[in-house]
Amino acid sequence: MKVAVIGGGISGLTAAERLASEADVTLFEHANKLGGHADTQYIEVEAKAGGKKKIAVDTGFIVFNPENYPTFYGLLQKYQVPYKDSDMSFAVSNKLTGLEYNAGTLNGLFSQRKNIVSPKFYRMLRDIFRFYREAGELLEPSSEQGDITLGDYLRKNGYSQQFIDEHILPMSCALWSGDSQVILDFPARYLVAFMNNHQMMQAFNRPIWKTIQGGSKAYVEAIASNAGFQVKLGCPISKVIRNHEKVWLHTAEGKQEFDYVIFACHSDQALKMIEGASEAEHQILGAIRYQENQITLHSDTSLLPSKKRAWASWNVIIDEKTRQECTVSYYMNLLQSLDTPTPVIVSLNMSERVNPELVWKEVTYHHPVYTQATIDAQQNKHQIQGKHRSYYCGAYWGWGFHEDGARSGLEAAEQLLKDSGYA
C-alpha cells in the first residue's frame, strides 16, 4: 500500500510515523525543511561567562505538558527526545491606561505599587476568581448559555470592563494569536472547554509546562530520521487527482501514483490542491478561515512591560492596534530557560515597533480562526474523512495546538489503516 502525506508539520509527521510500519509512505513538504510551526531559529547571543555562543530559539510551537499533550508526549518518549521545565507566567502591559501586572507572582501582580490601593484592580482580581469558579457551568449539558459568545457571556454576567479588557481578552488573544474582536465572538463554551481541559480554570496547582531541549527541531529530526518513511522537501503539490481506485499527485517531478493521500496541511491549502473537490469538501474545508501573524525574533526590551519585575513569559501589549491584531511578546529567556544575559524576545504583529538593529529574524505564520462556522466544520469532519481515498488532519480539527495536530494525524492514520483492512 502506497500512501502520500502532504505536509511536514506535527500532523503529517505523526500520520507518517504511524503508517510507516504498515505501508510505503512518502511525505511531501513544499518548504525546504520539516516541522511547520515547529520552527527553530539559531542565533548568536552573549554567554554568561563572556564571549558569544549560538542558541536554539523556537518561534512557533514552544511549550507542552505531559498531562494535556498525551499523543505528542508519547512520540517524545518513543524517540527519547529530551525536554526541560518551562515558565508560563503571564503579564499585561496596557499602553492606553498605563496598567501593568504579572499574574505569576505577588511582586509581579503589584509591580505597580499603586495597584495595592486600586479598587478597580481588586475588582479585576475578584472577577478572575469568579470566572474560574462560575464559567465551568457553560460545560453542563443543561446550560441555558450553551451557544452564547464570550462577549455576550461576559456582559450578561456583569464582568468588569477591566477584567474583560485587561485579563480575559489579552490571555485569550495570546493563546490563539487572534485579535480581540475574534475572541469576543468565540463561542464561550469552546473557550472554557479548552481552559478546563488544560487545567487553566484554577488559580493554583496548574500543570508544569515543558519545552524541548535544543528547540522543537530536535523532535522533528528524531522522528524523520528514525520512523522509516520517505521525505521529499521543496516539493509543492500543484494538484491532486482522485478516482475510486487511485490518487495522483502532480509535482515538478511529474505525476506520482498512490493508493491513498493524507492532507496534513491547512484545510484551505488542501482544498486548493484537489481537482474536482466534492461539495462537502468545499463546504467543510472552506468554512475554516486563517489569519496571518507576523513574528519577529529580537532583543528590543521596549516591547516588554516597562517595569522589569512585571516581565513574564507571555507579555500581552494592549494599545490601539490590539483590536485589529494580537500583539504579544514572549520572553524566551524564561519560556525556554535560555542560558544567556541577552534578552531574547519573540513578538507577534509588532515588527514596525522593533529596533531593526536588534532583529535576528522575521517569520510569517497562519493560524486558524475559531468561529461557530469552524466548530460546525469540525463536527462534520466525518462527511469527508476517508472519502475519495483522502484523509485530512491538522490542528484546525481541534483547538489549534500541537497536541491537536498530533492527535489528528494519528486518528487519520488509524482510520486509513482500518478502511484499507490493515488494522
N, C-alpha and C positions, 0 to 999 in steps of 0.2 A: 504494500500500500504506500503510495506516494502522497505526501501532504506538503502543501505550501503554507507557510506562515508569513503574513505580510505585516512587518512592524517589529522592531527590535527593542521595545521598551519592556517593562516588567511583565506585561500581559503576554507579549509574544515569546519572551524568554521562558516564562512559566509553562505556556502551552507546548512549546517545542521541547522543553526538558521532559515533560510528562510523556510525550508521544515518541521520543527518540528510541526508547527500548522496544517499541511495537511497530514502528513504521520508518520509512525512508523520508526524513524531514529536511526540508530546505527553508531557511529563514531569510527573507528578503528585507533589506533595510535601505531606504533611499539615502540616508546620511552615510558618512564615511566612518561612523563609529556606532556601536550598540549602546543601549541604555535609555534613550529617550529622555525623560525627566530625571533619570539617574545620571546626573551630569556633573562630573568632577573637573574642576579647573586647577591648574598648578601655577602657583605664584611664588615670587621671591619676597621674603619678609626678613625682619630683624630676628636674630637668635638671641635668647636671653643671656647667653654667655658672650655675646658680641659677634659681629660679623653678620653674614647673610645665610639664609637657608631656604630651601624650597618646601612648601607645604601643599597639601591637597585640601581644596575647599569645594563643598557642594553648593550649587546654585539652584538646583531643582528640588528633588527629594532629599530630605535631610535626616529626619528622625522617625523612629518606630518604637513600639513597645511589644514585648512578647505576648502579653495578655490579649491585646486587640489586633495584632497582626499575625495570627497563627499560621496562615499559609506562607507568608513571606518569611516568618521566623523559621519555619520548617526547612525552607531552602537554605537559609544561613547555616543551620545546624548540619544539614546534609553535606554541604560543601565546605564546612569548617571555616566560615568567614568570621573573623574577629570583630567585635564591636565594643563600645565603651559607654559609660553613662553620659547623658546629656543634661542640660539645664533648660527647663521650659518656662522660665519666668516671663511675665507679660507686663508691658508698660504702655502708657498712653501719654502723648505729648500734644496738647491742643494749642495750635498756634493762634487760634481765634480768641480763646478765652484765657490762655496762659496757664491752664491747669496741667500739671504733670504728676504722675504717680507710677510706681512699680508695685504691682499687686503681689510680688513674690516674698517680700519681707516687710516687717513693721517699719524699719527705717526707710525703705523704699516707698511704702504706702504714704508715709508722711515726709517724703523727700522735700516737699514744700512745707515748711513748718506751719504756714498759715492754714493748711488743711486741718490741723489739730482743733481749730476753733471755728471751722466752717460748717454750718448746719446743712448746706447743700451737699457737701462731701459726705457727711454722715447719712444723709437721706439716700445717696447713691449706694453706700455700703449696705444699708438696710435692704434696698431693692435687690442688690446682688444676692444676698442670702434668701430673700423672699422668692426670687426667680428660681434658685436652686431647689427651694422647698416646694414650690407650687406648680412649676411648669411641667413636672412629670405627669400631672393629671391629663395632659394632652395625649399621652400614650394609652390611656384607658379606652377600651372599645366603646364604652358608653359616653365618652366625652362629647359634649354638645359643641365643642370648638374644634372638632377634628380637621376641618378644611380651612380654618382661618389662617390668614397670612401672619407673619411675625409682626409686621407693623400694626395690624388691626388688633392682634392679641395684646400687645404692649399698651396700646391706647385704651382698649376696653377695660383692662385690668389696672389702670391708673398708675403705671410706672412713671417715674420722674423723667423729665427730658434729659437730665444729666446722666442718668443710668442708661438711657437709650443712646444718646449721642457720644458718651464718653466711656462706655463699657461694653454693652452687648453688641452694638454695631461695630465698633473697632475690632473686637475679638472675632466676630463672625466674618468680617471683611478679611482679616488676616488669615483665618482658616481656609477660606475659599478663594482668596485672591480676587474678590469681587467688590464692585462699588456698592455704596450704601443703599441706593435705591433697589438694586437687585436683591440685596439681603432683606430689605423690608418687605419685598414681595415674595420671599421664601415662604413655603408652607411651614407654619410654626412647628407642627408635629414632626416634620422632617428634620429640622434643625435640632429639636430637643431629643429626637431618637438618636442622632449622631452623638450629641453630647453625653447622653445617658450610656450609650454603648462604649464610649471612650472614657467613662468614669469622670466626666467633667461636671456633673451635676452635684458637685460637692466641693466645699472649700478646702477640705483636708483629705489626707490619705489617698491622694491621686497616684496613679502608677508612675514608676520611674522610667523615663524615656531613654532611648539608646540612639547612638549614631554609629555608622560603620567606620571602623578604624581604617585610616588611609583613604577615606572617601568612598562614595557609593560605587565608584568604578571597580572597587575590589570585588564586590559580589557579582557584578556583571561579567567580569573576566573569569571568575571562578566557575560560573555556570557555563558560559560559552566554551571554555577550554576543556571541560570535563563531561558535558552532558551527552555528547555524541551526535549532534545534528550539524548539518552544513550551514554555513553563513555566507551570504552574498551582500557585501557592503557597497555603498554607492550605486545601488541598483533600483532605481524607481520603477514602479509598475505603471505603464501607460493605460492599460485596460485589462479587464478580466472577463473572459467569455465562459459561459457555463451551459451545459445541457444535462440531460438525465444520467449520463454516463461518465463524463469527464469535465475537467476545468482547465482552461488555458490562460496562462499569464503572459502578457506581452511586455517585454523589456527591450533595452537597447541591444541585447544579445539575440533577440528573436523570440519566437513563441515557444513556451515550455508547457508540457502537459503534466497534469496531476490528477489524482483521484478526488482530493478534497482541498479546500482552501480555508484557512482561518484568517480573518481580517483582525489583526491586533493593532490597528491604527485608530485614529479618531473616526467617529462614525461618519462625519461629513467627508472625510478623505476616502473612506470605503465606498460611499455612495458615488463619488466621482469616478472611481475606477471601474465600477460594474457596468458592463454593457447590457442593456435590457433588464435593469433592476425591476423587481416586482412592485406593484402598488403598495404592498405592505412595507417593503424595504424603504420606499420613498417616504411613506408616512412616519415610520418609526425612527429610522436613522436621520431623516431630515428634520425631525422635531427637536433635536438636541442642538442647541447653539453653543458657540465657543467665543471666548473673549481673549484678546491679545494682551499680554502683560510683558512690559519691558523690564529686564533685570540688569542691574549694574553692580558689579563687584568692585569695591573701592575701599578707601581708608579715610573718608571725609567724615569726621565725627560731628559735623554740623547737622547731619541727618539723624542724629540720636537726640534724646532728651537733653536739655541744656544743663541739667544737674547730673553729674556722673553717678550719684547714688541712685538715680532713677533709671540708669541703663539696665535693660533686661535683654533676654534672648530675642523676644519679639517686641518691637517698638513701633506702635502704630502712630503715624503722624496725621493729625487732623488739621485741615485747612480748607480753603475754598475749593480745592481740587478734589476733595475726598468723595463728593457725591458723584463725580464722573469716573473716578478710578480708585482702586485700593492703593494707598500709599503706606508702606510698611518697610521698616529696616530691621533685618536680622543681624544681631551682633554675634558673629560667628565665633569669636573667641570664647564666648560662653556656650553657645549652642553646639559647637563641635569640639569643645575643650581644646582649643588651639594653643600650643605652647609657644607663644610669641608676644612681645610687648607691642607689636604693630597692631593697631585696630584693623580688624578685617570685617567688612560690612557688606551685606547683600541687600540692596534696596529695590523695591518694586515701584515702577512708574514714577521715578523721581530723577531720571537721568539728567534733566536740564538743570537740576539744582546742585549736582555733584561737581566739585572742582575737577576739571578734566585732567589736571596733572596728578590726581590721586586715583585715577581709574585703571584697573587692571583689565577688565573685560566687560562687554555688554552682550546680553543674550536675550532672545525673544522666545517666550513660551505661549502656548494656547491652553486655556483651562475651560472645562465645560461650565455652562451657566445653568443653575438649577432653578427651574420654574415648574409649575404644575404640568406643563407640556413634557418636560423632562421626565417627571415621575410617571406620567401616563405611558410614555415610551418604554420606560424600564419595565413596567407591568405587562407590556405587550411583547416583550422580547421573544416569548415562546412562539409567536406567529412567524418569526423569520429564522430562528436558530435551527440550523440543520437542514433548512430548505435549500434546494438548488445546490446541494453539496457545499454549502457555505456556512461558516460559523463566525460569530462575532464576539470579541472580548475587548475589554478596556475598562479603565477606572470609571468611565462615564455610566456604566451599568450600576455603580454603587454611589458612594459619597464623593468620589473623585480622588481618593487617596491611594497610596501604594498597595495597601492590602486589598483594596477593591480591584485593582488591576491584577494582582497575583491570583486572587480567588477567581476572578472572571476568566483568566487564562486557563486555570486548572479545570474549571467547570466546562469550558468549551472543549478542551481536550478529552475530558471524561465522556462527554456526550458524543463526541465524534467516534470514540472507541466503541461506545455502546451501539450507536447507529450502524456502524460498519461491521459489527459482530466480533470485534477484537476483545471486548471487555468480558 
